[in-house]
Amino acid sequence: LRLAGTPAHFIGGLHAATAALAARAGIETGTAAAPIVDISLEECYMQHWARHISQWAYSGHGMVREPRDNGRQGFPHTVMAADGWLYVLALNAEWEPFAIFMGLDQFVTHEWNDLRVRFERWDEISPFYNASIASRSRYDWFAAAAKMGYTFAPLHSIEDLPTAAQY
């Protein structure tokens, strides 16, 4: 199971599996003769966002954007790759495996495991971090990160969208 990449397909697949099992149960119990199962990925994915809509409706709280500087894990989440901007997220990832994945081997020490140290001394890592990201394309990083379970996403401008690989 690969979480990064195609979340609409993942959620749609869950709905399709549930519908198929319900249809089979209906046939076996005699409550449904020949059910038709029609799954819309777009409609399935909207249920995923319903929790955010209900958060706003019932509590007045919406989604909170990450700060523009270092994100929750002590490194910037939006960085320039070789061919454009990349969103970098590795929630709940330990620093050492993430740093090795990023090619930051010189920062794989007990000292750098501390989130506060990364925040306070980011200027020491920053040139290496930026150079590492800039060494590969957005989609190269995206594919490699998905294999590791990290959520990276290529970012596109409006001008980029007609030629984006996912379309």
N, C-alpha and C positions, 0 to 999 in steps of 0.2 A: 504494500500500500504506500503510495507516494502522495503526501498531502499537498505539496506545492505543485503548481502547474495548472491543473484544470479543476478548480473547486466546483464549478457548475456541473461537470460530468460526475464528480464524486457524489454530490448531493442528489442529482438526478438518478444516478445508479441506485442509491439507497431507496429512493421513492419507487423506482421500477421494481426492485427486489421485493419491497413490501407489498406493492400492488399485485405482483405475480403470486406471492404466497397467499394473499387474501383471495385472489381469484380461484386458486386451487382449492382453498378451504371451502369456498362457496360451492364449487362443483362437487366436492366430496361430500358435503353435508346436504346437498340438494337445494340450497338456497339461491343458487345462481346457475342458470342453464349454460350460457355461453358468454361469459363476461368479456367485454372489450376493454383493454388497458391502453390508454393513450397518455404518454408522459411528455410534458413540455419542460425542457431544461430551463427555459426562461422563467416559467412559473414556479418551478421547484426552487430555483435560486432566490426568488423573491421571498420565500419563506425564511430563508437564511437571514435576510435583512430585516424581517419582521421584528426580531428582537430589538433591533436598534430603534425602529420606529416606535415600538411600545415603550422603550425606555424613555423616549421623549414625551410620548403621550401621557404616561402615568407618573413620571417623576420630574419631567422638565430637563432631564440630563441627556445630552447627546454624545456623539463620539467626540473624543478629545484627540486632536492632532499631536503628533510627537513634536517636541521642541525642535527648532531649526538647527541647533548645535548637536551635541552628542545625545544619542537616544538613551533609552532605559538601560542599555548594557554597556555604556561607556564608549561608544564609537558612533560616528555619524551614520545615519541611516540612508542618506541620499548622497551618492558619490558619482563622480564622472568616470565612466568606463572608457575603453578605447573608442567606442562609437556612440556614446551618449550617456545619459543619466541612468543610474541603477539604484533601486531601492534595496537596502540590505537590512535583513532582520534575522536574528538568530535567538529568538526567545527561549529562555531556559537552557541555553547552550552553555557549557562550561567554557571558560576563557581559553584554556590551553588547546583543546582540540580545534576550537574556532580559529585561534591565532595560527596554528599550524596549517589549517586549511587555507587561510589567507596569505600564507607565506611570510608570516611575522615571527619566525622562529626565535629571533633574538629577544622577543618579548614573552617567551614562554618560561616564566619564572614565577616563584611563589609571590613575589612582590607585585607583579602585574595582575595576579588573580583578583586582587582587591579592586572592586568597582570604583571606589573613591580615588584610588591611585590613578586609574585610567582617566577619570574625569579631570583630576588636578594636573596630571602630567601629559595630557593628550598631545601637546605640542611636540613631544619627543617621538611619539608613534606616528603622528599625522603624515610626515613625508613618506614613510614606508608604506603606510596604509593606502594613501592616495596613489602611490606608484604601483602597488600591487593591483588595485582595482583597475587602473589605467592600462595594465598590461594585457587585458583580455576584453573581449566584446561583452556586451550586456547578455546576449543569449548563451555564450560560453559559461559565464558566471551562473546564470539562471539554471542551466542544465547540471552543472557541477554541484551547486548548492542543493538542488532538489534531491540528488543522490545522498546528500549528507543530512537531509531533513531540515535544512535552513530555508527560510522564506526570502528569496531574492526575487525581484521583479524588474524587468526592463521597463523603463519609463519612456513614453513617447510624447512628442509634441503633436499638436493637431496636424502639422505638416507631415509628420512621420507616419501617421496612421494609415494612409492608403498603401504604403509599402511595408507595413509591419508584418512580420512572419506569421503571426497568429491569424491574420486575415487572408 
